[in-house]
């Protein structure tokens, strides 16, 4: 069975998923480990296996108590805090015994010999209790035997009165060079899996009807990488022999070990994927993207009987995208009526980011007034306390949380790059003043590794964009940069506009013009099909192209005052244009621009203006008019 890894950026619900799994597995042998709590330098898999084995070995009514005699034997012999004279010979003999795949009781004398070999000729009393401790381990470590074991090993260096602390402490004192340590870790993993298989055989098979479960949180840490690599290699050495262990891990970083079978940056559903090499481990599939929760049932329904599982040795599950219905359910748990505007507002604001939805619901649920949706904006700008007695806004606290994995210079480059629709600005020194130009592309890779990039279909090829929630937070900081900042809002968007204009990408240039509140330039561009005699009929193809450009341009970010009334903002920026067509376009563009920002018009007060603008433009425009009328219906 492959290791299941739940992937997602910060705040996407990975730890919550493990909590839910742990709750459902309360009556099963299960263990939980958070690598960020154990991520000290040079932590070894053997120590972590000790933590897992003690939790798995707790008594459960149906399953009894799982015993790990091989693992504890390895702990005492291979990691003992005594002088080891012939460690590698002892290691080889232990491996030979494990490979025989027989009950260790049948090899008791051989194992006692290994104990003596490992200890060599120690000072008088140095090995006191070792043969007796080995005998007790080989009997399966029942509760009574564990108590007796403590008595036998008190004389050993480093012994304490608590068997859990003692055995785990032993694991911290492994001796030998790096090659020795790697070999010891491999042996520990072999012993751990062999003990689990043995625990589910014989007379125990009838009552141990469900697998044991290991939950590994934050496995992106160095300790997590080392542990998962050791575990998967141990499974590979077993030649495909199954073990009764389900491993569910979480990670907020991409692991290069997944590159053989999986693709990190692949397009969203409906986009055309780029060509990638086939992968044998996925039966010829072209490096698929991490799976969605909706894919799980179909993935596991087919091919489950194959000798090499379809997704071996990893099954990647992508988290972090709540549907609008999910957001409605979360809001309902906060006593918010499902038909109110708030759930849809939350979904648009956060793009379904689970942590953001939870935070915003907690902040606004008790203040939400359905008769005054505009108060949502002031709520998000209200102060919240932070450490040290200081105060910030909810959006400010979110920005600090989401970007904490980036260095300070990288954060500043990210803020600058957020101005553009995609992250190609990270490769253009004319726009972003990278702190280290020699590392051009490093921040792009870091964004991908931290799972903050999305691949979306562009005009000719894929374009990579920031997660909308992260980008929204970064744009808030860009808007707050001082006027004397060399890369403030106006300077960055001007750079972007000039760059795209110079390269003949007029739609992208008008996008940045609108961000600069240059509505006249946008109206001039969008008015061309209506005044050009060649398109007097405004056919369907022309209407489709025009609507596509309108959608791109009016998605531009803004730094409008979030507490101002939407209609006041509309009047201020649409102004009085020359001519009926220009006036209609101006009011339509600015209305869509304001409404496109979830914080711009949460109450939908501009919908009637948008509807009327589309209907007015459609009047007498030929066959393409039907598309404009259809678009108007969305805002009724």
FENDA-V360897 format. One record per pair of residues at least 12 apart in sequence whose ideal C-beta (glycine too) atoms are under 10 Angstrom apart, sorted by the first residue. I is the first residue (numbers start at 1). J is the second residue. Records with the same first field share a line. If there is no record, write none. Layout:
I: J + J
This chain:
1: 211 + 235 + 242 + 243 + 244 + 245 + 246 + 247 + 304 + 309 + 311 + 312 + 313 + 315
2: 232 + 235 + 247 + 261 + 281 + 309 + 310 + 311 + 312 + 313 + 314 + 315 + 316
3: 214 + 216 + 219 + 228 + 231 + 232 + 235 + 245 + 246 + 247 + 248 + 249 + 311 + 312 + 313 + 314 + 315 + 316
4: 21 + 246 + 247 + 248 + 249 + 250 + 291 + 296 + 311 + 314 + 315 + 316 + 317
5: 216 + 219 + 220 + 228 + 247 + 248 + 249 + 250 + 251 + 255 + 258 + 262 + 290 + 314 + 315 + 316 + 317 + 318
6: 18 + 21 + 217 + 219 + 248 + 249 + 250 + 251 + 252 + 290 + 293 + 315 + 316 + 317 + 318 + 319 + 320
7: 220 + 249 + 250 + 251 + 252 + 253 + 254 + 255 + 258 + 262 + 264 + 290 + 291 + 316 + 317 + 318 + 319 + 320 + 451
8: 250 + 251 + 252 + 290 + 317 + 318 + 319 + 320 + 321 + 353 + 354 + 355 + 451
9: 252 + 253 + 319 + 320 + 353 + 355 + 402 + 405 + 447 + 450 + 451 + 452 + 453 + 467 + 469 + 470
10: 252 + 320 + 353 + 355 + 398 + 401 + 402 + 403 + 404 + 405 + 450 + 451 + 452 + 470
11: 252 + 320 + 350 + 353 + 354 + 355 + 356 + 357 + 358 + 359 + 398 + 401 + 402 + 469 + 470
12: 250 + 252 + 318 + 319 + 320 + 321 + 322 + 352 + 353 + 354 + 355 + 356 + 451 + 467
13: 250 + 319 + 320 + 322 + 353 + 354 + 355 + 357 + 358
14: 217 + 218 + 219 + 249 + 250 + 251 + 252 + 317 + 319 + 320 + 354 + 355
15: 34 + 36 + 215 + 217 + 218 + 250
16: 250 + 319 + 354 + 355 + 358
17: 215 + 217 + 248 + 250 + 293 + 317 + 319 + 354
18: 32 + 33 + 34 + 215 + 216 + 217 + 218 + 248 + 249 + 250
19: 32 + 215 + 217
21: 213 + 215 + 246 + 248
22: 213 + 215 + 248
24: 213
25: 60 + 210 + 211 + 212 + 213 + 215 + 246 + 248
26: 60
27: 60 + 61 + 62 + 63 + 210
28: 56 + 60 + 62 + 63 + 208 + 209 + 210 + 211 + 212 + 213 + 246
29: 55 + 56 + 57 + 58 + 59 + 60 + 62 + 63 + 64 + 65 + 66 + 196 + 199 + 200 + 208 + 210 + 211 + 212 + 213 + 214 + 244 + 245
30: 52 + 55 + 56 + 58 + 60 + 211 + 212 + 213 + 214 + 215 + 246 + 248
31: 48 + 49 + 51 + 52 + 53 + 54 + 55 + 56 + 57 + 58 + 212 + 213 + 214 + 215 + 216
32: 51 + 52 + 55 + 213 + 214 + 215 + 216 + 217 + 248
33: 48 + 49 + 51 + 52 + 55 + 214 + 215 + 216 + 217 + 218 + 219 + 223 + 224 + 227 + 249
34: 215 + 216 + 217 + 218 + 219 + 221 + 224 + 250
35: 48 + 216 + 217 + 218 + 219 + 220 + 221 + 222 + 223 + 224 + 225 + 226 + 227 + 228 + 249 + 250 + 251
36: 217 + 218 + 219 + 220 + 221 + 223 + 224
37: 217 + 218 + 221
38: 51 + 218 + 221 + 223 + 224 + 227
39: 218 + 220 + 221 + 222 + 223 + 224
40: 223
41: 222 + 223
42: 172 + 181 + 222 + 223 + 226
43: 171 + 172 + 221 + 222 + 223 + 224 + 226 + 227
44: 79 + 171 + 172 + 174 + 181 + 182 + 184 + 185 + 188 + 223 + 226 + 227 + 230
45: 171 + 181 + 182 + 184 + 185 + 186 + 188 + 189 + 192 + 223 + 226 + 227 + 228 + 229 + 230 + 231 + 234
46: 71 + 74 + 75 + 78 + 79 + 168 + 170 + 171 + 172 + 174 + 181 + 184 + 185 + 186 + 187 + 188 + 189 + 191 + 192 + 227 + 230
47: 75 + 79 + 167 + 168 + 169 + 170 + 171 + 172 + 174 + 185 + 188 + 223 + 227
48: 168 + 171 + 185 + 188 + 216 + 223 + 224 + 226 + 227 + 230 + 231
49: 68 + 71 + 74 + 75 + 168 + 171 + 185 + 188 + 189 + 191 + 192 + 193 + 214 + 227 + 230 + 231
50: 68 + 71 + 72 + 74 + 75 + 79 + 164 + 167 + 168 + 169 + 170 + 171 + 172 + 188 + 192
51: 164 + 168 + 171
52: 68 + 71 + 192 + 212 + 214 + 215 + 216 + 227 + 245 + 247
53: 66 + 67 + 68 + 71 + 72 + 75 + 164 + 167 + 168 + 188 + 191 + 192 + 195 + 196
54: 68 + 163 + 164 + 167 + 168
55: 164 + 212 + 214 + 215
56: 68 + 192 + 195 + 196 + 199 + 212 + 213 + 214 + 245
57: 71 + 72 + 141 + 146 + 164 + 195 + 199 + 212
59: 143
60: 208 + 212
61: 207
62: 207 + 208 + 209 + 210
63: 199 + 200 + 204 + 207 + 208 + 209 + 210 + 212
64: 199 + 204 + 207 + 208
65: 140 + 141 + 142 + 143 + 199
66: 140 + 141 + 195 + 196 + 198 + 199 + 200 + 204 + 208 + 212 + 244
67: 137 + 139 + 140 + 141 + 142 + 145 + 195 + 198 + 199 + 204
68: 137 + 140 + 141 + 167 + 191 + 192 + 194 + 195 + 196 + 198 + 199
69: 103 + 104 + 105 + 111 + 134 + 136 + 137 + 138 + 139 + 140 + 141 + 145 + 191 + 194 + 195 + 198
70: 94 + 97 + 98 + 104 + 111 + 137 + 138 + 187 + 188 + 190 + 191 + 192 + 193 + 194 + 195 + 196 + 198
71: 137 + 141 + 167 + 187 + 188 + 189 + 190 + 191 + 192 + 193 + 194 + 195 + 196
72: 133 + 134 + 136 + 137 + 138 + 141 + 146 + 149 + 163 + 167 + 170 + 191 + 195
73: 94 + 97 + 98 + 104 + 111 + 114 + 115 + 133 + 134 + 137 + 138 + 141 + 191 + 195
74: 91 + 94 + 98 + 137 + 171 + 184 + 185 + 187 + 188 + 189 + 190 + 191 + 192 + 195
75: 137 + 166 + 167 + 168 + 169 + 170 + 171 + 174 + 188 + 191
76: 115 + 118 + 130 + 133 + 134 + 137 + 149 + 153 + 156 + 166 + 167 + 170 + 171
77: 90 + 91 + 93 + 94 + 111 + 114 + 115 + 117 + 118 + 119 + 130 + 134 + 137 + 170 + 184 + 187
78: 90 + 91 + 94 + 114 + 118 + 170 + 171 + 174 + 175 + 176 + 180 + 183 + 184 + 185 + 187 + 188 + 191
79: 167 + 169 + 170 + 171 + 172 + 173 + 174 + 175 + 176 + 181 + 184 + 188
80: 115 + 118 + 119 + 127 + 130 + 153 + 156 + 157 + 158 + 170 + 173 + 174 + 175
81: 156 + 157 + 158 + 159 + 169 + 170 + 172 + 173 + 174 + 175
82: 118 + 119 + 120 + 122 + 123 + 126 + 127 + 130 + 156 + 157 + 158 + 173 + 175
83: 118 + 119 + 120 + 121 + 122 + 123 + 126 + 157 + 175
84: 117 + 118 + 119 + 120 + 122 + 174 + 175 + 176 + 180
85: 117 + 118 + 119 + 120 + 121 + 122
86: 117 + 118 + 119 + 120
87: 117 + 118 + 120 + 174 + 175 + 176 + 177 + 180 + 183 + 184
88: 176 + 179 + 180 + 183
89: 114 + 117 + 118
90: 113 + 114 + 115 + 116 + 117 + 118 + 119 + 120
91: 114 + 118 + 176 + 180 + 183 + 184 + 186 + 187
92: 114 + 183 + 187
93: 110 + 111 + 113 + 114 + 117 + 118
94: 110 + 111 + 114 + 117 + 118 + 184 + 187 + 190 + 191
95: 183 + 186 + 187 + 190 + 191
96: 110 + 114
97: 110 + 111 + 114 + 191
98: 187 + 190 + 191 + 193 + 194 + 195
99: 190 + 194 + 237
101: 194 + 197 + 198 + 238 + 241
102: 198
103: 138 + 140 + 198 + 201 + 202
104: 134 + 137 + 138 + 139 + 140 + 191 + 194 + 195 + 198
105: 135 + 138 + 139 + 140
106: 138
107: 138
108: 131 + 134 + 135 + 138 + 139
111: 131 + 134 + 135 + 137 + 138
112: 130 + 131 + 132 + 134 + 135 + 138
113: 131
114: 134
115: 127 + 130 + 131 + 133 + 134
116: 130 + 131 + 134
118: 130
125: 155
126: 155 + 156 + 157
127: 155 + 156
128: 152 + 153 + 154 + 155 + 156
129: 149 + 151 + 152 + 153 + 154 + 155 + 156 + 159
130: 152 + 153 + 155 + 156
131: 152
132: 148 + 149 + 151 + 152 + 153
133: 148 + 149 + 150 + 151 + 152 + 153 + 156
134: 149 + 152
135: 148 + 149 + 152
136: 148 + 149 + 150 + 151 + 152 + 153
137: 149
140: 195 + 198 + 199
141: 163
146: 163 + 164
147: 163
149: 163 + 166 + 167
150: 162 + 163 + 166
153: 166 + 167 + 170
154: 166
156: 170
157: 170 + 173
158: 170 + 172 + 173
171: 184 + 188
174: 188
182: 226 + 230 + 233
185: 226 + 227 + 229 + 230 + 231 + 233 + 234
186: 230 + 233 + 234 + 237
187: 234
188: 230 + 234
189: 227 + 229 + 230 + 231 + 232 + 233 + 234 + 235 + 237
190: 230 + 233 + 234 + 235 + 237 + 238
191: 234
192: 230 + 231 + 234 + 243 + 245
193: 231 + 234 + 235 + 237 + 238 + 241 + 243 + 244 + 245
194: 234 + 238 + 241 + 243
195: 243
196: 211 + 212 + 214 + 243 + 244 + 245
197: 238 + 241 + 242 + 243 + 244 + 245
199: 212 + 244
200: 212 + 242 + 243 + 244 + 245
201: 244
205: 244
208: 244
209: 244
210: 244 + 246
211: 242 + 243 + 244 + 245 + 246 + 247
212: 243 + 244 + 245 + 246 + 247
213: 244 + 245 + 246 + 247 + 248
214: 231 + 245 + 246 + 247 + 248 + 249
215: 246 + 247 + 248 + 249 + 250
216: 228 + 231 + 247 + 248 + 249 + 250 + 251
217: 248 + 249 + 250 + 251
218: 249 + 250 + 251 + 252 + 253
219: 247 + 248 + 249 + 250 + 251 + 252 + 253 + 255
220: 249 + 250 + 251 + 252 + 253 + 254 + 255 + 405 + 449 + 450 + 451
221: 251 + 253
224: 249 + 250 + 251 + 253 + 255
225: 251 + 253 + 255 + 256 + 257
227: 249
228: 247 + 249 + 251 + 255 + 257 + 313 + 314
229: 255 + 257
231: 245 + 247 + 249 + 313
232: 247 + 257 + 312 + 313 + 314
233: 313
235: 247 + 312 + 313
236: 312 + 313
240: 307 + 308 + 309 + 312
242: 309
248: 315 + 317
249: 314
250: 317 + 319
251: 316 + 451
252: 319 + 320 + 405 + 449 + 450 + 451 + 452
253: 405 + 446 + 448 + 449 + 450 + 451
254: 290 + 316 + 445 + 448 + 449 + 450 + 451
255: 314 + 316 + 449
256: 449
257: 313 + 314
258: 287 + 290 + 313 + 314 + 316
259: 279 + 287
260: 277 + 279 + 280 + 281 + 282 + 287 + 313 + 314
261: 279 + 280 + 281 + 282 + 285 + 287 + 288 + 310 + 311 + 312 + 313 + 314 + 315 + 316
262: 279 + 281 + 282 + 285 + 287 + 288 + 289 + 290 + 291 + 311 + 314 + 315 + 316
263: 276 + 279 + 286 + 287 + 288 + 289 + 290 + 316 + 455
264: 287 + 289 + 290 + 316 + 445 + 448 + 449 + 451 + 453 + 455
265: 289 + 444 + 445 + 447 + 448 + 453 + 454 + 455 + 462 + 464
266: 286 + 287 + 288 + 289 + 290 + 454 + 455 + 462
267: 289 + 454 + 455 + 456 + 457 + 458 + 462 + 463 + 464
268: 289 + 321 + 454 + 455 + 456 + 457 + 462 + 465
269: 289 + 292
270: 456 + 457
271: 455 + 456 + 457 + 458 + 462 + 463
272: 457 + 461 + 462
273: 286 + 287 + 288 + 289 + 455 + 462
274: 286 + 287 + 455 + 461 + 462
275: 287
276: 288
280: 308
281: 308 + 309 + 310 + 311 + 312 + 313 + 314
282: 310 + 311 + 312
283: 303 + 306 + 308 + 309 + 310 + 311
285: 310 + 311
288: 311 + 316
289: 316 + 318 + 455
290: 314 + 315 + 316 + 317 + 318 + 319 + 451
291: 311 + 315 + 316 + 317 + 318
292: 317 + 318 + 319 + 321
293: 317 + 318 + 319 + 321
294: 323
295: 317 + 318
296: 315 + 317
299: 311 + 315 + 317
300: 315
318: 451
319: 354 + 451
320: 351 + 352 + 353 + 354 + 355 + 451 + 467 + 469
321: 351 + 352 + 353 + 354 + 454 + 467
322: 346 + 347 + 350 + 351 + 352 + 353 + 354 + 356 + 357 + 358
323: 347 + 352
324: 343 + 344 + 346 + 347 + 348 + 352
325: 338 + 343 + 347
326: 343 + 347 + 352 + 354 + 357
327: 342 + 343 + 344 + 345 + 346 + 347 + 348 + 349 + 350 + 352 + 354 + 357 + 360 + 361
328: 340 + 342 + 343 + 344 + 346 + 347
329: 343
330: 343 + 346 + 347 + 354 + 357 + 358 + 360 + 361
331: 343 + 344 + 345 + 346 + 347 + 357 + 360 + 361 + 364 + 365 + 368
332: 361
333: 358 + 361 + 365
334: 358 + 361 + 362 + 364 + 365 + 366 + 368
335: 365 + 366 + 368
336: 361 + 364 + 365 + 366 + 368 + 370
337: 368 + 370
339: 370
340: 368 + 370 + 373
341: 368 + 370 + 373 + 376 + 602 + 603 + 604
342: 360 + 361 + 364 + 365 + 368 + 370 + 373 + 376 + 602
343: 357 + 361
344: 598 + 602 + 604
345: 360 + 364 + 368 + 373 + 376 + 377 + 598 + 599 + 602 + 603 + 604
346: 358 + 360 + 361 + 364 + 376 + 598
347: 598
348: 468 + 596 + 597 + 598 + 599 + 602
349: 376 + 380 + 395 + 468 + 469 + 472 + 597 + 598 + 599 + 602
350: 398 + 467 + 468 + 469 + 472 + 598
351: 454 + 467 + 468 + 469 + 470 + 471 + 472 + 598
352: 468 + 469
353: 398 + 402 + 467 + 468 + 469 + 470 + 472
355: 398 + 401 + 402 + 469
356: 394 + 395 + 398 + 401 + 402 + 469 + 470 + 472 + 473
357: 469
359: 384 + 394 + 395 + 397 + 398 + 401
360: 376 + 379 + 380 + 394 + 395 + 398
362: 394
363: 376 + 379 + 380 + 382 + 384 + 393 + 394 + 397
364: 376 + 378 + 379 + 380 + 382 + 394
365: 379
366: 379
367: 379 + 382
370: 603
371: 603
372: 602 + 603
373: 601 + 602 + 603 + 604 + 605
374: 562 + 563 + 564 + 565 + 566 + 599 + 601 + 602 + 603 + 605
375: 563 + 602 + 603
376: 562 + 598 + 599 + 602 + 603
377: 561 + 562 + 563 + 564 + 598 + 599 + 600 + 601 + 602 + 603
378: 562 + 563
379: 393 + 394
380: 393 + 394 + 395 + 398 + 476 + 562 + 598 + 599
381: 393 + 394 + 395 + 396 + 476 + 562 + 563 + 599
382: 394
383: 396 + 397
384: 396 + 397 + 398
385: 397
386: 400
393: 476
395: 472 + 473 + 476 + 477 + 562 + 599
396: 473 + 476 + 477 + 480
398: 469 + 470 + 472 + 473 + 476
399: 411 + 415 + 470 + 472 + 473 + 474 + 476 + 477
400: 473
401: 473
402: 450 + 452 + 467 + 469 + 470 + 473 + 474
403: 415 + 450 + 452 + 470 + 473 + 474 + 477
405: 446 + 449 + 450 + 452
406: 443 + 446 + 447 + 450 + 452
407: 435 + 443 + 446
408: 435
409: 434 + 435 + 436 + 443
410: 434 + 435 + 442 + 443 + 446 + 447
411: 443 + 474 + 477
412: 432 + 433 + 435 + 477 + 481 + 485 + 487
413: 425 + 426 + 432 + 433 + 434 + 435 + 436 + 442 + 443 + 487
414: 426 + 432 + 443 + 446 + 447 + 452 + 466 + 470 + 471 + 473 + 474 + 477 + 478
415: 432 + 473 + 474 + 475 + 476 + 477 + 478 + 479 + 480 + 481 + 487 + 492
416: 431 + 432 + 433 + 434 + 474 + 477 + 478 + 481 + 486 + 487 + 488 + 491 + 492 + 495 + 496
417: 431 + 432 + 434 + 443 + 444 + 447 + 466 + 471 + 474 + 478 + 492 + 496
418: 466 + 470 + 471 + 472 + 473 + 474 + 475 + 476 + 477 + 478 + 492 + 557
419: 431 + 432 + 471 + 474 + 475 + 478 + 479 + 487 + 489 + 491 + 492 + 493 + 494 + 495 + 496 + 497 + 511 + 512 + 515 + 556 + 557
420: 432 + 465 + 466 + 471 + 492 + 493 + 495 + 496 + 499 + 500 + 508 + 511 + 512 + 515 + 557
421: 456 + 458 + 463 + 465 + 466 + 471 + 496 + 507 + 508 + 511 + 512 + 552 + 555 + 556 + 557
422: 453 + 454 + 455 + 456 + 458 + 462 + 463 + 464 + 465 + 466 + 508
423: 443 + 444 + 447 + 448 + 452 + 453 + 454 + 463 + 464 + 465 + 466 + 471
424: 444 + 458 + 463 + 464 + 465 + 499 + 508
425: 492 + 495 + 496 + 499
426: 440 + 441 + 442 + 443 + 444 + 445 + 447 + 464
427: 440 + 441 + 443 + 444
428: 440 + 495 + 496 + 499 + 503
430: 495 + 496 + 498 + 499 + 502
431: 487 + 492 + 493 + 495 + 496 + 498 + 499 + 500
432: 487 + 492 + 495 + 496
433: 486 + 487 + 495
444: 464
447: 464 + 466 + 467 + 470
448: 464
450: 467 + 470
451: 467
452: 465 + 466 + 467 + 469 + 470 + 471
453: 465 + 466 + 467 + 470
454: 466 + 467 + 468
459: 505 + 507 + 508 + 548 + 552
471: 557
472: 557 + 597 + 598 + 599
474: 557
475: 489 + 515 + 557 + 558 + 559 + 597
476: 557 + 559 + 562 + 599
478: 492 + 493 + 557 + 559
479: 515 + 557 + 558 + 559 + 560 + 562
480: 559
489: 515 + 516 + 557 + 558 + 559
490: 515 + 516 + 517 + 559
492: 512 + 515
493: 511 + 512 + 513 + 514 + 515 + 516 + 517 + 518 + 556 + 557 + 559
494: 512 + 513 + 515 + 516 + 518
495: 512
496: 508 + 509 + 511 + 512 + 513 + 515 + 516
497: 509 + 510 + 511 + 512 + 513 + 514 + 515 + 516 + 518 + 521
498: 512
499: 512
500: 512 + 513
501: 513
506: 521 + 525 + 549 + 553
507: 525 + 526 + 548 + 549 + 550 + 552 + 553
508: 552 + 553
509: 521 + 522 + 525 + 553
510: 522 + 523 + 524 + 525 + 526 + 549 + 552 + 553 + 554 + 556 + 589
511: 549 + 552 + 553 + 554 + 555 + 556 + 557
512: 553 + 556 + 557
513: 525 + 553 + 556
514: 553 + 554 + 555 + 556 + 557 + 558 + 573 + 589 + 590 + 592 + 593
515: 553 + 556 + 557 + 558 + 559 + 593
516: 556 + 558 + 559
517: 556 + 558 + 559 + 560 + 572 + 573 + 590 + 593
519: 573 + 574 + 575 + 577 + 585 + 586 + 587 + 589 + 590 + 593
520: 575 + 577 + 578 + 582 + 586
522: 549 + 550 + 553 + 554 + 556 + 585 + 586 + 589 + 590 + 593
523: 574 + 577 + 578 + 581 + 582 + 583 + 584 + 585 + 586 + 587 + 588 + 589 + 590
524: 582 + 585
525: 549 + 553 + 585 + 589
526: 546 + 549 + 550 + 553 + 554 + 582 + 585 + 586 + 588 + 589 + 617
527: 577 + 579 + 581 + 582 + 584 + 585 + 586 + 617
528: 546
529: 542 + 543 + 545 + 546 + 549 + 621 + 624
530: 542 + 546 + 581 + 582 + 584 + 585 + 617 + 621
531: 579 + 581 + 582
535: 621 + 622 + 624
536: 620 + 621 + 622
537: 621 + 622 + 623 + 624 + 625
538: 617 + 618 + 620 + 621 + 622 + 623 + 624 + 625 + 627 + 628
539: 621 + 622 + 623 + 624 + 625
540: 622 + 623 + 624 + 625 + 626 + 627
541: 623 + 624
542: 621 + 622 + 623 + 624 + 627
543: 617 + 618 + 621 + 622 + 623 + 624 + 625 + 626 + 627 + 628 + 630 + 631
544: 624 + 627
545: 624
546: 617 + 621 + 624 + 627 + 628
547: 614 + 624 + 627 + 628 + 630 + 631
550: 585 + 588 + 589 + 592 + 614 + 631
551: 592 + 596 + 631
553: 589 + 592 + 593
554: 588 + 589 + 590 + 591 + 592 + 593 + 594 + 595 + 596
555: 592 + 593 + 596 + 597
556: 589 + 593 + 596 + 597
557: 593 + 596 + 597
558: 573 + 590 + 593 + 594 + 596 + 597 + 599 + 600
560: 572 + 573 + 593 + 594 + 597 + 599 + 600
562: 597 + 599 + 600 + 602
563: 599
564: 594 + 600
565: 601 + 603 + 605
566: 591 + 594 + 595 + 597 + 600 + 601 + 602 + 603 + 604 + 605 + 606 + 609
567: 591 + 594 + 601 + 605 + 606 + 609
569: 590 + 591 + 593 + 594 + 600 + 601 + 606
570: 586 + 587 + 590 + 591 + 593 + 594 + 595 + 600 + 601 + 605 + 606 + 609
571: 587 + 590
572: 590
573: 586 + 587 + 589 + 590 + 591 + 593 + 594
574: 586 + 587 + 588 + 589 + 590 + 591 + 593 + 594 + 609
575: 587 + 590
580: 616
581: 616 + 617
583: 613 + 616
584: 612 + 613 + 614 + 615 + 616 + 617 + 619
585: 613 + 616 + 617
586: 613
587: 606 + 609 + 610 + 612 + 613 + 616
588: 609 + 610 + 611 + 612 + 613 + 614 + 616 + 617
589: 613
590: 606 + 609 + 613
591: 605 + 606 + 607 + 608 + 609 + 610 + 611 + 612 + 613 + 635
592: 606 + 609 + 610 + 613 + 614 + 635
593: 606
594: 606 + 609 + 610
595: 607 + 609 + 610 + 635
604: 635
606: 635
607: 634 + 635 + 636
608: 635 + 636
609: 635
610: 631 + 632 + 634 + 635 + 636
611: 629 + 631 + 632 + 633 + 634 + 635 + 636
612: 632 + 635
613: 628 + 631 + 632 + 635
614: 627 + 628 + 629 + 630 + 631 + 632 + 633 + 634 + 635
615: 628 + 629 + 631 + 632 + 633
616: 628 + 632
617: 629 + 631 + 632
618: 630 + 631 + 632
